[in-house]
Amino acid sequence: MILVIAFNQNAPRAKPQWWQHLKGLQKLLGLVAFVGVLLIMINPEFLALGLLGDTAFFDMLVLALTLQMHLLVVRVWQRCVAMVTRGARSLGIPSPGLCYLLALSACFLAGVASSLQRAFQRSSSSL
């Protein structure tokens, strides 16, 4: 531990540390996760068997992995949409007239969908 601190003090600090990019809630959750890791290292059965139960611990692990994968997929999807949009705009697609037509038809379709939903709710509540 002392060697790691000594090497870090002598290292040039050209870029900011990774924890400076984190916001308040991320730092808090990181601290809670670090404390949890320490508790598991001290006594592996503390969280896995004693406090939460074995299946709850596994479910929390699966939930964390699922959320991480979901965020990754959402980020990839947003980047793909941004690239397609940027490419289409560089080609001049859609034109201003088409943008206006799409916006107008979106408003019309939203109104139609709302009307259909209300009609369906009225018919299903009368049954």
N, C-alpha and C positions, 0 to 999 in steps of 0.2 A: 504494500500500500504506500509506503514511504517513497519507494522508487518511482511509482506511477505519479505521485504528486511532484516529485523532483523533475521528472521528464516533462510534465505538463507546464511547469513554471518556466522551464528553459525553452519551450517550443515557441516559435513566433506566432503571434496572434493576428494573422492577416485577415481572417474572416470571423464574424461573430459566432459565438457558441450556439449549438443546436437548441439549447433550452431557452435562449433569448427569443426565438421565433414562436415559442408556445404562448398561448393566451392563459388567462387565469384558471379557467375550468380545466384546461388540459394539464396544467401544472398540478392542480389538485388531484385529478384522477391519476396522474403519473405517480404522485406521492402515495396515494392509496394502493396502487398496484405494487409499488416498491415495498411498502410495508407488508402487503400480502405475500410477496415473494420471500421476504425475510422470514415471515412466520412459517411458510411452507418449508424453507430451508432448515429452520430450527427444528420443527416438528411436522413432518409431511402429513401426518394424520390430523393435524389441527383443523385445517380447512376442509380437507377432502373427506374425512370421516366424522370428526367430532362436531364441528360447528354447523356445517351445511348438509352433510350427508353425501354419500358417494355419487348418487345420481344427480343431485343438484349441482355439484362441482362440475361434473361432465356436461350438464346442460348449460352452465354458464360458459364453459369453454366453447361449446358448439355455437352458442349465441354470439360470443365475441368474434369467432371466426366468420360466422354468417354476416354479421354487420360489416366486418372488414371487407369481405368479398363483395357485398352489396355496394359499399362506397367505392370500391375499385371499379366495378362495372358501371356505376353511374358516372364516374369521372371519365372513363373511356368513352362512354356514349356521348357525353357532353363534348369531348374533344372531337369525336367523329362528326357530330352535327356541326360544330364550329368550322371544321375543315370543309365539309360539303357546302355550307353556307358561304364561306369565303370564296371557294372555287366557283360557285354559281354566280356570286356577285361580280367576280372578276370577269366572267364571261358575259355579264350584262343580263343575267337571268335572275330574278324576274324583272321585267321592265316596270316603271312606275305605274303604268295603267294596269298591269297584271297585279301589282301589289294592292292597288285600290280595289280591284275586283275580288281578290282573295279576302281582303278585310271585310268588304261588304257581304260576301257570301258567308263568311264565318259568323257575322252578326245575325244574318238571316237563319242559318242553321242552328245557332244557339237558341233563337226564339222558337223555332219549330220543335227542337228537342225539349225545351221547357214546356211548351204546350202539350206535346205528346205525353210527357211525364205527368203533368197535372191530370190529363184525361185518363191515363192509366190508373193513377191513384184514386180518382173519383169512381171509376168502374170497379176497382178492386175493393174499395171500402163499401160499396153498395151491396156486394155479395155477401 
